[in-house]
């Protein structure tokens, strides 16, 4: 039985390694550490960041890790140029808010599906 679970787990990782997870695909409202607002849109292999003036930057990426521990989901992505980021959903019952961190685990953006959320709002008790 353990062999089947291990095989299934490895298969799942391989299938998700190429394209982004359904968990974070789609549009997000984001706020950076300085309070600037952005729109981030994740597709299977590309995402874009649009600032408040409408300027858009696009990036190709691959998902390179998935970690679920104590209900906290973290997805690792790597850009074409080698930069690495993490998308984290700290509340197991709410995948509509989270944050994006750089390679050193420093939060860069808070993200929300419906609203712009602040860092403290991501961790508040419901």
C-alpha positions in Angstrom: 0.0 0.0 0.0 2.8 2.4 0.9 4.4 1.8 -2.5 1.2 2.8 -4.3 0.9 6.0 -2.2 4.5 6.9 -2.9 4.0 6.2 -6.6 0.9 8.4 -6.6 2.6 11.2 -4.7 5.6 11.2 -7.2 3.2 11.1 -10.1 1.3 14.1 -8.7 4.5 16.0 -8.2 5.7 15.3 -11.8 2.4 16.3 -13.2 2.3 19.6 -11.4 6.0 20.3 -11.9 5.4 21.7 -15.4 2.4 23.8 -14.9 1.0 25.9 -12.1 -1.5 24.5 -9.6 -5.2 25.2 -10.0 -5.0 26.6 -6.4 -3.3 29.8 -7.5 -4.3 30.0 -11.2 -6.4 33.0 -12.0 -6.6 36.6 -11.1 -5.4 38.1 -7.8 -5.4 41.5 -6.2 -2.0 42.2 -4.7 -0.4 44.7 -2.4 3.4 45.0 -2.1 5.3 46.0 1.1 5.0 49.7 0.3 1.2 49.5 -0.1 1.2 49.7 -4.0 -1.6 47.8 -5.6 -1.3 45.3 -8.5 -3.2 42.7 -10.4 -1.5 39.4 -10.8 -2.9 36.8 -13.2 -1.5 33.2 -13.2 -2.0 30.9 -16.2 -0.6 27.4 -16.4 2.9 28.4 -17.5 2.9 32.2 -17.5 1.8 35.0 -15.2 1.5 38.8 -15.5 1.7 41.6 -13.0 -0.1 44.8 -13.9 0.5 48.0 -11.8 -2.0 50.7 -11.0 -1.0 52.7 -14.1 -1.8 49.7 -16.3 1.8 48.7 -17.2 2.0 44.9 -17.5 5.0 42.6 -17.2 4.8 39.0 -18.2 6.9 36.1 -16.9 7.2 32.4 -17.9 7.5 30.0 -15.0 7.4 26.4 -13.9 6.1 25.1 -10.6 9.0 23.3 -8.9 7.6 22.3 -5.5 4.5 21.7 -3.5 4.6 21.6 0.3 1.6 21.0 2.6 2.3 21.0 6.3 -0.2 21.5 9.1 -2.7 22.8 6.6 -0.3 25.4 5.2 0.0 25.1 1.4 3.2 26.4 -0.3 3.9 26.3 -4.0 7.3 27.0 -5.3 7.7 28.5 -8.7 10.8 29.3 -10.8 11.1 31.9 -13.5 12.8 31.4 -16.8 15.8 33.4 -15.5 16.2 31.2 -12.4 14.6 33.4 -9.8 12.5 31.5 -7.3 9.3 32.5 -5.4 6.8 30.9 -3.1 3.1 31.2 -3.0 1.7 30.4 0.4 -1.8 29.9 1.7 -1.4 29.9 5.5 -5.1 29.2 6.4 -6.2 25.6 5.4 -9.8 26.7 5.2 -9.2 29.8 3.0 -7.3 29.7 -0.3 -8.7 33.1 -1.3 -5.9 35.0 0.4 -2.2 34.4 0.9 1.2 35.9 0.0 4.0 35.6 -2.4 7.6 35.5 -1.0 11.0 35.8 -2.7 13.7 33.1 -2.6 14.7 34.2 1.0 11.1 33.8 2.3 10.6 37.6 2.5 7.0 38.4 1.7 6.7 40.6 -1.4 2.9 40.7 -2.0 -0.2 39.8 -0.2 -2.8 38.4 -2.5 -6.6 38.1 -2.4 -9.1 36.7 -4.9 -11.7 39.3 -4.3 -10.1 42.2 -2.4 -6.8 43.8 -1.7 -5.7 42.3 1.7 -3.0 43.4 4.1 -0.5 41.0 5.6 -2.2 41.0 9.0 -5.5 40.1 7.3 -4.0 37.0 5.8 -3.3 35.7 9.3 -6.3 36.9 11.3 -8.6 34.5 13.0 -11.9 34.0 11.4 
